[in-house]
Amino acid sequence: MKFIASILVFIVYVLFEIGLITYKPVLILNLLLILSLGLLHGSNDLAIYKQVTGTKWKFLMINYGIVALIFILSYLIAPLLCLILFVLVSAYHFGQELYEAEGLKSTLIENLILGILIFLLMFTFNVEEFNQVFDNLTSFQVSEITLVILSVCFSVAHLILMAVKIKKTGVTYNEV
């Protein structure tokens, strides 16, 4: 399913870049992907969490709904703050999944810094699209230089964390 979605996104992006479609179909596709794959991804996470912890579905669904409601209400009150919090939570989750996919243990800070770094790189390399979405959601824009500076800062932070981790665990260059 992810493969088909990736191909669809690529095709729509190419059509948008060469001017055959407008921004609206791209936005609609993104919303459809969030509502389909995003919800599937979230339910998959819930299933894994249920299996690991033994928590009941009813409890998980109520908590999931409460968190979603909090984000919706927060967005209505303070869109910029809500979007920043959403990106931070998403970045943490993304960083965590990347470490887990490699079978590595990680801390909250490591997960957050890696996730933020990857998000910042995506935003930096797609600054026009990022600002278009960000402006539509918050009436706020971020300069490209700000994104570049933040990307460099988080790259350095990630490198420092990895150096400390390697030093702590005693892993040598030959083992990496």
N, C-alpha and C positions, 0 to 999 in steps of 0.2 A: 504493500500500500504506500509506504514512504517513497519507493522508487517511482511509482506512478505520479504521486504528488510532486516530487522533485522535477520530473519531466514536464508536467503541466505548468509549474511555476516558471521553469526555464523558457518554455514556448511562449507563455504570456509575456514574460519579461522581454524576450527578443522582439515580439510583435509591438510592444510598447516602445522599445528603444528605436525601432525603425519607423515608428509613427503610424503603424497600421491600426492601433487601438489607442483609446484615450486612457486617462488615469482611472476613470470610474470602473471599468471592468477589472483592472488590476486590484483596486480596493475591494471589490465584491469577491474576487477570487481569494484574496487574503482573509477576508472575514469568513468565507466558507471553509477554508482550510483550518482556521482557528477553531471554528465551531465543530468541525468534524475531527480532524487529526488532533487538535488541541484537547478536545474533550476525551478522545480515546486515550491520549497520552496520560491525561490526569486520572482517568479511571484505571489505567494500567498501574500507575503509581499507587493508587488506593488499594488495588488488589495485592500488590507486592507488600505494602505496609500491613494489610490485614493478615497476610500469610506470615510475615515475620513477627508481628506483635500479638496476633490472635484477637485483635479488636473487632467488635461486632460491626457489620455493615451499617446498621442504623446509626450508630454513634459516628462512624466515619462520614456518612452522608450528611448528617446534621452539621458536623464541624465544617465540612467542605462548603455547604450552603451558607453557613455563618460567615466564613472567610470571604466568599464571593459577595455576599451582601455588604460586608464591611468595605470591600474595595469599591463597590458601586456607590455606596453612600459617601465614601471618602472622595471619590471622583466628583460627585455633585458639589461637595463642599470646597475642596481644594484640588483641582485637576492636576496641577504641576507636582505637588507633593505626592499625590496618589500615583501618578505615573512613575515618578522616581522610585517610590517604594516598590511598585510592581516590577520595575526593571531590576532592582536590587534583589528581590526575592527570586525572580526568574534567573538572574545571573548566578546566585548562590546554587540554585537547583541544577543549573546547567554545569557549573564547575564540579559539583558533587557527582553528577552522573559521569562526567569525563574521567574523574579519578576512579570511580567504581568500575567503569568499563575496562580500565587498565589493571584492575585488581589492586589498586593502591589505597592505603589508608590516608585520610586527609583531615585537616582541621577545618573549623568554620571559616577561619581567615583565608586559608588556602583555597577553599571552594569559592569563596566570595571574590577573591582577587583574580583567580583564573577566569571565572564567569564574567566579571566586569571587564577584564581585558578583552575577552573574545567579543563581548557586546560592543565595546568601544571601537574595536577594529572594524566590526561590521558597520557601525554608525559612521566611522571616519571614511571608509571606502565608498559609502553610499550617502554622503552628507546631504545632497539635495533631496533625495527621497526621505531621509530621516527627518530633515527639517520640515518637509511638507506634511508628514504625518504628525510630527511633534507640534507643529504650529496649529494644525487642525484640532488636535486634542487639548492643547493648553494655551494657545495664542502666544507662544514663546518659541524663540529659535536659539540655536547654539552655533557659535562660529566654528568654522573648520579648524582654526588654530587651537581653539579650546579643546576640541576632540583630539587633536594630534598631541597636545601637551598632556592631556589625561592618559592617552594611550601609552605615551613614553613613560609616564610616572608609574602606571600599573605594570608595564613591562619590566621596569627596574625592580619594582616591589616583588613581582613574581620571581624574577631571577634571584633576588636576595633570599626569598623564602625557600627556593629550591636548593640554593647553595647551603643554607643552614640545615635543611633536611638531609642533604647528602653528607654533610660534615657530621651531623648527629648519628646517622645510621652507619657511617663508616664505609659507604659504598665507594668503590674506586671507579676511575674512568673506564677501566677495562670491563667492569661489570655492568655498566650502563649501556 
